[in-house]
Amino acid sequence: MSEEIVALIITVAIIALLFAWAPFLNFICPPCGRFLAQRRMEKETAAKQSIKKHPQIAAIRR
């Protein structure tokens, strides 16, 4: 292979990794994927609780 083709393949692979890093992270390190999912759920729960604490603000936002 010429150097141009190798450089092109490497560039395409890097761009693909930029878009698909999360599934690869879950494949390489399953606890990391579970941790990220748990943090996402905690943020959603905190947002729901803040709406319950301040229903007036929630009514204005809707």
C-alpha positions, 0 to 999 in steps of 0.5 A: 500500500502506498503511504497515501492510502495508509494515511487515508485509512488512518484518518477515516478510522479516527473520524469513525472513532470520534462518532462511535466512542461510546459503544467502543467504551462499553465494549472495552470497559463494561463497568464504564458504560454502566457508570455512565448510564447510572449518572444519566439516570441520576441526572434525570431523577434530580431534574424530576425532583426539582420539578416536584419541589417547584411546581410553579416554575414547572408550570411556567416552563411548560 
